[in-house]
Amino acid sequence: MDLPKTLVAAKFLRRLNRFAVVVRLPDGTVVEAHLPNSGRLQEVLRPDNEVWLVPRSGRGRRTAYDVLLARDGETLVCLDARLPPQLLLEGIYTGKVQVFGKVLGVQPEIAYGNHRLDLCLQVANEPPSYWLVETKSVTLVVKGVALFPDAPTVRGQRHLRLLTALRREGIPTAVVFIVQRPDAKSFHPHEFADPAFARHLREAAQAGVLVRAYACSVTLREIRVVRPIPVRL
């Protein structure tokens, strides 16, 4: 996925709430920016840490920028939690993600009751079948281990319970963790941050839900899925 060419470097100052931060622009101006990620992000949201913003405009916006990238030491991390469905699809089309086989069609934002799942993939089986897929954005890596979540996620727990229930009804389901940084060597559920999510993930895998994780390359120009990494439950 190509990133916007209009990225603006800035310095992180402080977080206002789950979805808003204060940053300093190169000319010294202090502004608010939208943060499209509700995680704690403590490893990157540190005073004076370097971040990159995307200029945005539109009716109803409170801020003129979205936060897109940040540094964790020497590593670039993409913070936009809205991107994993697109990154997964690009990975499928480029052959980096092969676990679903040949995908014939895609329907985003599938509604089941009061819940939504990210993707419905129609695949080339005999007869043609489909997968229901939920993706998760991972930004925390500690000593090569990608961890999710970095804060309790009731919504994530609900997704896992739904995927498990559907799988037990015979519907193929999957949860895919997209690690939006290049330095992950394996994926683990973050037991300390959310033990209930870790438990539900193990129960989902035992029920037959497909659990996969992929690392991304990240530069100031692009972010792309590059390789699968082992999942340790």
N, C-alpha and C positions, 0 to 999 in steps of 0.2 A: 504494500500500500504506500503510495507516494504521499508525503506530508506537504502541507501548504508551503509555498516558497516565501511567505510573508511572516515567518516566525520572528518573534521579538524576544531577545534575551532580557531577563530581568532578575532581580534578587527577591527571594521570598522574605517577607517580614513577619507575618503572623497569620493565623487562621481565625476567621470570624465565626464560622459555623461549619457544618458538614460540607457545604457546597460553595463556600466563599472564602477567599483569602485576600490579604493585602500584600502588594508587591511594589518594588521600586523600579521604574523604567530607567533606561540608560541616561535620559536627560535629568534624572533626579526626581521626576514626578512620582508621587505615591498614589496608586489607584487600587481599586478592588478588581478582582478577577473571579470568574466562575471556575470552580473546581469540579469536574465531572467524575467524581469518585468520592464515595462516602467512607472509605477506609480510613484508618488512623494515619497511615503514611508517615510515621514518625521518623523513618530512616531517611526521608528526603525533605520533609517539611521542617527544615531547620533554619534558624535565622541566618540570613545572608547566603543561603544556598542558591545556586544558579538554577533558574527555571526558564522555560521557553513558552511563550504565549502565542495564541492564534488570534488575530484581530477578528471580531465578530460584530455584526450589526443586525438589526431586525426589530420589528415591533414587539414591545413588551420586555426587551432585555434591560436588565439593571446594570450590566457591566459591558465594557467594550472589548473584553478579552476572555478567552478560555485558556486555562493552564493545560498544556499538552505534555511537556517533557520536564524532567528534573534529573539532577545528578545524584547518584549514590556513590561517593568516592569518584572513581574514574569511569563508572558505568552509567550510561544513559538509560533512563527508565521512562516508559510511556505511562502516563497516569490516567489516560482517558478510558474509563471503564465501559464506554459505549462501543468500543472498537472490536472486541473479540468475535462477535458473529461474523463481521466482515473479514477479519483476519483468518478465521477458520475456513470460510468459503474460498478465499484466495489460496489458502494452503491446499485445499482440495483440488482446485483447478490447476495449480502448478505442480501437483504431484507430491507435495511435501506431506500431505495427509492422505493416506491410502486406506485407512481402516474401514471406511464406508463403501469402498468400491467405486464404481462409476455412478456419478450423481446425474440424474436426468432432469431434475427440477427442484426448485427451492421455494418454500413459502415461509416468510418470516412471521414472527410474533403470533404463534399459535395459541388460541385461547382454550383453556380447559376449566370450566366452572369459573371461579374467581381468580384463576392463575393464568399466567402466560409463559410459554416456553419460547426460546429464541428462534428455533428453526425446525421446519419439517423438511427432511431431505427425501425425495423420491429417488430410489436407487434401482439399478438394473439387475434385479433378481428375476427368477422365473416362478410365478408371475411377478411383475414389478411390485416392489414393496417400498416401505418408507421407514425412516428413523425420526424420532422426536428427540431433539438435542437442546440442552441448556449449556451455555458457555459461561465461564467465570474469568474475570480479569485478575491476574496475580501480579503483584508488584514487589512483594517482600521476598528476598533471598538472603539466607544466612549461611555462610560457609558452603555455598554451592547448592543448598537445599531451598527450593521454592516452597513457600508456606502460604496456605489460604485456610480461613480468612485471617486478617490481622486485627479483627474486632468481631464481637458476636454478630451473627447475621441470621435473624429470624427468617427473613425472606429466603436466604439460601437454604435453611433447614426445610422450609416448606417446599422448595423446588425438589430437594432430594426425596422427600416423602412422596411427592407426586410422581416423580420418575419411577420410584420403587413400586408404587401401586399400579401404575400403567404396565410396568414390566411383568408384574405378577398376573396381569390380565392377558399377557401374550403379546404386548406391543413392544417393539424394539425401542429402547431409550438409551440415551448416553448423556454424560456430563463431561465436558471438555474444559480443562484448565489451560488458558492461554497466558503464558508467563511473558509479560511485556518488557523483557530485558534478556540479554544474551548469556548471562553467567550462571544459569541454573543447570545442575547436573542430574537432579532428581526432584520429585514432587512429594510432599507429605502434607496431610491435613494438619492444621495448626491446633494441636490438642490443647495447648495452654490457652490460646485466645478464645476458642469456642469448642469445648469438649462435646457438646451436643451435635455440632456439625460433623465432627470427626466420627462420632458414633453412627450418625445417619449415613455418612458416606460408606462406611464399612458395611452397613446393612444393605445399602443399595447395590454394592458390588456383589455381595453374597446372593442377592436376589436376581442377579444377571444384568444389572445396569452396566453398560460399558463405561469405564472410567479411563480417560486418557489425559495426558499433559504434553504440551509443546512449548519449546522455547522460541523466542523471536530474536532476530537481529534488529537493532535500533540505531539509527543515525539521525542527523538533523534533516535528512532528505527522505527517509523511508523507514517503515517498520514492516517486517515480514516474518511469518512463521518459517523456521529453518529446520527444525528437527524435533522428533519425539524425545521425551525424557521418561525414565522409569517412574512409575507411581508406587510409592511405598505406603501401604495402609496399616 
